[in-house]
């Protein structure tokens, strides 16, 4: 009910005369249904998000449009994706949100004012392939190399202008001098097993074996560690040598 000016004046007069909190109580009572509705809506949205991001589902892009949801796995990284004071940051974060805007613009009529939501789930690299195949994610984003082993199971998409990155060895202050790749023979190099760096070292060891040289001593670090973490560890001398993409080493 909408109060007229005279009704409001009458209420104020009653408040002044009785000095009670009745009007305030009535106002709170009027707000309760709205607050309850908002809470219920928020709860429903959170429940939907939880179901979408945790319940396995397999389908094509038409299915994603129907669900109004795309689940993207991304490695948590200070270069690619991280959260700062509640805001998404990083290269992957920018690309993902640009992709979300593009989807909603391109399929605006088909979506009929029910936009697609892109749900981002931070995951370690060792889970990307398996979770994609198990239907726990629709897309994986984040400096992922196109490898024959992965290409058997998943499709890769990249912009035409994507620059080709080169893997390089980064050494710390206490490491021996590495002038060429052959100097890695018998040296210890730390990498994640779920990385192209690991495969590159295995291939190098095959070459060293054929040449009769001692192999690289491959030290494995947890897959939860990203390149930025390893670069810091090398810088302070905790690790002697690692392998990373050149653009990260130059950043």
C-alpha positions as CSV (number, residue, x, y, z in Angstrom):
1,X,0.0,0.0,0.0
2,X,1.3,3.4,-0.9
3,X,1.0,6.0,1.9
4,X,-0.4,9.5,1.0
5,X,1.3,12.6,2.5
6,X,-1.5,13.0,5.0
7,X,-1.1,9.3,6.1
8,X,2.6,9.8,6.5
9,X,2.0,12.9,8.6
10,X,-0.4,11.0,10.8
11,X,2.1,8.2,11.4
12,X,4.8,10.7,12.3
13,X,2.4,12.3,14.7
14,X,1.8,9.0,16.4
15,X,5.6,8.4,16.7
16,X,6.1,11.8,18.2
17,X,3.3,11.3,20.7
18,X,4.1,7.7,21.8
19,X,7.9,7.6,21.2
20,X,7.7,3.9,20.2
21,X,9.4,2.0,17.4
22,X,6.2,0.8,15.8
23,X,6.7,2.5,12.4
24,X,10.3,1.2,12.3
25,X,9.0,-2.2,13.2
26,X,6.5,-2.0,10.4
27,X,9.2,-0.9,7.9
28,X,11.4,-3.9,8.9
29,X,8.4,-6.2,8.5
30,X,7.8,-4.8,5.0
31,X,11.4,-5.3,4.1
32,X,11.5,-8.9,5.3
33,X,9.7,-10.5,2.3
34,X,12.1,-8.7,-0.1
35,X,15.2,-9.7,1.9
36,X,13.8,-13.3,2.0
37,X,13.2,-13.3,-1.7
38,X,16.7,-12.0,-2.4
39,X,18.2,-14.6,-0.1
40,X,16.2,-17.3,-1.8
41,X,17.3,-16.2,-5.2
42,X,20.9,-16.0,-4.2
43,X,20.7,-19.4,-2.6
44,X,19.2,-20.9,-5.8
45,X,21.9,-19.2,-7.9
46,X,24.7,-20.6,-5.7
47,X,23.1,-24.1,-5.8
48,X,23.0,-24.0,-9.6
49,X,26.6,-22.8,-9.8
50,X,27.7,-25.6,-7.4
51,X,25.8,-28.2,-9.4
52,X,27.2,-27.0,-12.8
53,X,30.8,-26.8,-11.6
54,X,30.8,-30.1,-9.7
55,X,28.4,-32.4,-11.5
56,X,29.8,-34.2,-14.6
57,X,28.1,-33.4,-17.8
58,X,29.1,-34.2,-21.4
59,X,27.7,-32.4,-24.5
60,X,28.5,-30.3,-27.5
61,X,28.2,-26.5,-27.8
62,X,24.5,-26.7,-28.5
63,X,24.1,-28.3,-25.1
64,X,26.1,-25.5,-23.5
65,X,23.8,-23.0,-25.1
66,X,20.8,-24.8,-23.8
67,X,22.3,-25.0,-20.3
68,X,23.4,-21.3,-20.5
69,X,26.7,-22.4,-19.1
70,X,30.3,-23.0,-20.1
71,X,32.7,-24.5,-17.6
72,X,36.3,-23.5,-18.1
73,X,39.3,-25.0,-16.3
74,X,42.3,-22.8,-15.9
75,X,45.6,-23.2,-14.0
76,X,45.8,-20.8,-11.1
77,X,48.8,-18.6,-12.0
78,X,50.0,-15.1,-11.3
79,X,50.4,-14.6,-15.1
80,X,47.3,-16.4,-16.3
81,X,44.6,-16.4,-13.7
82,X,44.3,-15.3,-10.1
83,X,41.9,-13.5,-7.9
84,X,42.8,-10.2,-6.3
85,X,40.4,-8.7,-3.8
86,X,37.5,-10.6,-5.3
87,X,38.4,-9.6,-8.9
88,X,39.7,-12.0,-11.6
89,X,43.1,-11.0,-12.9
90,X,45.6,-12.4,-15.5
91,X,45.8,-13.1,-19.2
92,X,43.4,-16.0,-19.2
93,X,40.9,-14.1,-17.1
94,X,40.8,-11.3,-19.6
95,X,40.4,-13.7,-22.5
96,X,37.7,-15.8,-20.7
97,X,35.5,-12.7,-19.9
98,X,36.0,-11.4,-23.5
99,X,34.8,-14.8,-24.7
100,X,31.8,-14.7,-22.5
101,X,30.8,-11.2,-23.9
102,X,31.3,-12.5,-27.4
103,X,29.1,-15.5,-26.9
104,X,26.3,-13.5,-25.5
105,X,26.5,-10.9,-28.3
106,X,26.7,-13.5,-31.1
107,X,23.9,-15.7,-29.8
108,X,21.7,-12.9,-28.3
109,X,18.5,-13.8,-30.2
110,X,18.9,-17.5,-29.6
111,X,19.5,-16.9,-25.9
112,X,16.3,-14.8,-25.6
113,X,17.6,-12.6,-22.7
114,X,18.9,-15.6,-20.7
115,X,22.7,-15.0,-21.1
116,X,25.4,-17.6,-21.0
117,X,27.5,-17.7,-17.8
118,X,31.1,-18.8,-18.1
119,X,32.1,-20.5,-14.9
120,X,35.8,-20.5,-14.1
121,X,37.3,-23.4,-12.1
122,X,40.9,-23.2,-11.1
123,X,42.6,-26.6,-11.4
124,X,46.1,-28.0,-11.5
125,X,47.5,-29.0,-14.8
126,X,47.6,-32.7,-14.1
127,X,43.7,-32.6,-13.9
128,X,43.0,-30.7,-17.1
129,X,42.9,-33.6,-19.5
130,X,41.2,-36.2,-17.3
131,X,38.5,-33.8,-16.1
132,X,37.7,-32.7,-19.6
133,X,37.2,-36.3,-20.6
134,X,35.2,-37.1,-17.5
135,X,32.8,-34.2,-18.3
136,X,33.8,-32.0,-15.3
137,X,34.8,-29.2,-17.7
138,X,34.0,-28.0,-21.2
139,X,37.1,-26.1,-22.0
140,X,40.6,-25.7,-20.6
141,X,42.5,-22.5,-21.0
142,X,46.0,-21.4,-20.1
143,X,49.2,-21.7,-22.1
144,X,48.6,-25.3,-23.0
145,X,50.9,-26.8,-25.5
146,X,49.5,-28.7,-28.5
147,X,50.9,-32.2,-27.9
148,X,50.3,-35.3,-29.9
149,X,49.4,-37.2,-26.7
150,X,46.7,-34.7,-25.9
151,X,45.5,-34.2,-29.4
152,X,44.3,-37.8,-29.5
153,X,41.6,-37.0,-26.9
154,X,40.9,-33.3,-27.2
155,X,40.7,-30.5,-29.8
156,X,42.9,-27.5,-29.7
157,X,41.9,-24.0,-30.8
158,X,44.3,-21.0,-31.0
159,X,44.3,-17.6,-32.7
160,X,46.1,-17.6,-36.1
161,X,48.5,-14.9,-34.8
162,X,49.5,-16.9,-31.7
163,X,53.3,-16.6,-31.3
164,X,55.4,-19.8,-31.1
165,X,57.0,-20.0,-27.7
166,X,60.4,-21.6,-27.1
167,X,61.3,-23.6,-24.0
168,X,64.4,-22.3,-22.3
169,X,66.5,-23.4,-19.3
170,X,66.7,-20.9,-16.4
171,X,69.4,-21.4,-13.8
172,X,69.9,-20.0,-10.4
173,X,72.9,-18.2,-8.7
174,X,74.5,-21.4,-7.5
175,X,74.0,-23.5,-10.7
176,X,76.8,-24.5,-13.0
177,X,77.2,-22.7,-16.2
178,X,75.0,-24.0,-19.0
179,X,76.3,-22.8,-22.4
180,X,74.4,-25.3,-24.6
181,X,71.8,-27.9,-24.3
182,X,74.5,-30.6,-24.2
183,X,75.7,-29.1,-20.9
184,X,72.5,-30.5,-19.3
185,X,73.9,-34.0,-19.4
186,X,74.2,-35.2,-15.8
187,X,72.7,-31.9,-14.5
188,X,69.6,-31.7,-12.3
189,X,66.6,-29.9,-13.8
190,X,63.2,-29.6,-12.0
191,X,59.9,-29.6,-13.9
192,X,56.3,-30.6,-13.4
193,X,55.4,-34.1,-14.7
194,X,52.2,-32.7,-16.2
195,X,54.1,-30.3,-18.6
196,X,55.6,-30.2,-22.0
197,X,58.9,-29.5,-20.3
198,X,59.0,-33.0,-18.8
199,X,58.4,-34.5,-22.2
200,X,61.1,-32.4,-23.7
201,X,63.6,-33.6,-21.1
202,X,62.6,-37.2,-21.8
203,X,63.3,-36.7,-25.5
204,X,66.6,-35.1,-24.7
205,X,67.6,-38.1,-22.5
206,X,66.8,-40.4,-25.3
207,X,69.3,-38.4,-27.4
208,X,71.9,-38.5,-24.7
209,X,71.4,-42.3,-24.3
210,X,72.0,-42.8,-28.1
211,X,75.1,-40.6,-27.8
212,X,76.4,-42.5,-24.8
213,X,76.1,-39.5,-22.5
214,X,74.7,-39.4,-18.9
215,X,71.0,-38.3,-18.9
216,X,69.5,-35.2,-17.3
217,X,68.6,-35.9,-13.7
218,X,64.9,-34.9,-13.9
219,X,63.6,-33.7,-10.5
220,X,59.8,-33.6,-10.3
221,X,57.9,-30.9,-8.4
222,X,54.2,-30.9,-7.5
223,X,51.9,-30.1,-10.4
224,X,50.2,-27.4,-8.2
225,X,53.4,-25.3,-8.6
226,X,53.3,-23.0,-11.6
227,X,56.2,-21.6,-13.6
228,X,56.2,-18.3,-11.6
229,X,56.6,-20.3,-8.4
230,X,59.5,-22.2,-9.8
231,X,61.2,-19.1,-11.1
232,X,61.1,-17.6,-7.5
233,X,62.6,-20.9,-6.2
234,X,65.4,-20.7,-8.7
235,X,66.0,-17.0,-7.9
236,X,66.5,-17.7,-4.2
237,X,68.6,-20.8,-4.8
238,X,66.2,-23.5,-3.8
239,X,66.4,-25.0,-7.3
240,X,69.4,-24.9,-9.6
241,X,67.7,-25.2,-13.0
242,X,64.2,-25.3,-14.5
243,X,62.6,-25.2,-17.9
244,X,59.9,-22.5,-18.8
245,X,58.5,-20.8,-21.9
246,X,60.7,-17.9,-23.0
247,X,58.0,-15.3,-22.6
248,X,57.6,-16.1,-18.9
249,X,61.3,-15.9,-18.3
250,X,61.4,-12.5,-20.0
251,X,58.4,-11.1,-18.2
